[in-house]
Amino acid sequence: MKPVFQLQQVNVRFGKGARALHALRDINLHIAAGERVALIGANGCGKSTLLRVLHGLLLPSSGQLQRDDSRGHAMVFQRPYLMRMSAQNNVALGLWLRGTSWTKAKREAEAALHRVGLAEHAPRPAHKLSGGQQQRVALARAWAMQPGVLMLDEPTSSLDPHAKREVEALIQQFAAADPDMTLAFASHNLGQVKRLATRVVYLEQGRILADLPVQEFFGSQVLQKHYPQAHAFVKGELV
Amino acid sequence: MTSFTDSAATALDLITSLDPNLMAIVARSLWVSAWATLLACVLGLVLGALLGVGRFAGRNAVLAVLNTFLAVPSVVVGLVVYLLLSRTGPLGYLGWLFSFKAMVFAQTILVLPVVTALTRQVVEDAEGLHGEQLQSLGAPSLLRSLLLAWDERYALLTVVLAAFGRAISEVGAVMIVGGNIDGFTRVMTTAIALETSKGDLPLALGLGMVLLLVVLLLNLLVASLRRWREGEEGAQGAVAPLEVGV
């Protein structure tokens, strides 16, 4: 498969000198088109930083990053930022910023909101929607861009269980609708990782300590034998 | 005390009878400060928004200068504008000294740093919280600053009102560049200073009451805006605490 991301010895440091924070250390990662990669690890391990590097929001301090930009990238954050305007305009804004005319963007936004089950909420002020609905608007905004790569930074961690299921179902729906779409997401929810990912990357203190297909990660002794730290993390999370 | 109560009673008479002299001064004051606030906002909101998002060499120095200008006394602004507009000054050819325009110019200079600095703070905070998401949608920094300023429009409305409050209550700058000419450049604050020194306390007190009333109305407006905004924010979708599930 064609690589979408290729990272070689990528490091990210915040700040300078002795007080610098080394957020990513010697990351080597190859992600092919259509892969569904879950980034897991404890808080502060570098999952979000890695997603930001992949999305182009952060530049590596050193190392090489190759990215296939032939199809667009979109990212959904843990707490989506929706402007003080209608849900439809929020979705249209994303398209308009990528060069679509406002009229066409509004039309496509309507279709995207319909797809996430929020058609009737299109004219409502986005910030008056519930947390789950806001995340669905954010997903609609990302989906409307028809991205080749969709990045999700803990998209359900601030939602209640019902909203979490809705949002997760939508992600599955998007992924099923476009098998070529690459999905990279950070999550603390191992059940969600099992359901959505085909591959799991475990990070600790900015390093990748395990990178395995999802079945091997969860369903064999490989983790316990060769990746004791990742195994301890998974055990801890499952308790 | 008798003199105060007598003066207050006469002042109230002047206000309730809509004394033409008093009303002319009040109208001129409002007009000068409204123009100054408008001009300062046109420039200051954009400049502040750009400073809130832009990162460039020397930005910290610019911010230090800007914050210093927040504390510049109005008489100093008046003096500088006087020098600029005086016959031998670089803008002397405009012939604005001791005119309505000179007062607007001086007050604009006075409140421009207020609008710029407060807007910068509002937009920078918004950029810290949401800038990354706008960037991820493809918004370059210039567009991002304008979008964030637009999104923070209610907070910026408070900035506008604060700027108007600063403009209408200052006396030093308009006194120096306007000259306090009766029926021409006399505004509330300069008239209060003059009438007090002349001993015409009722008019001074009447103007003082109107000025207080204007400032009070502004404060009420700011408070209602804040309450309304908090109501809007409170209506946002509730977000459940962090959950970790399987």
Interface residues (C-beta under 8 A of the other chain):
Chain A: R52 H55 L57 A74 M75 F77 R79 P80 Y81 M83 R84 L93 G94 L97 R98 H127 K128 L129 S130 G131 G132 Q133 Q134 R141 S157 S158 L159 D160 P161 A163 K164 H188 N189 L190 G191 Q192 E237 L238
Chain B: L129 H130 E132 Q133 L134 Q135 S136 L137 G138 A139 L143 L147 W150 D151 R153 Y154 E232 E233 A235 Q236 G237 A238 V239 A240 P241 L242 E243 V244 G245 V246
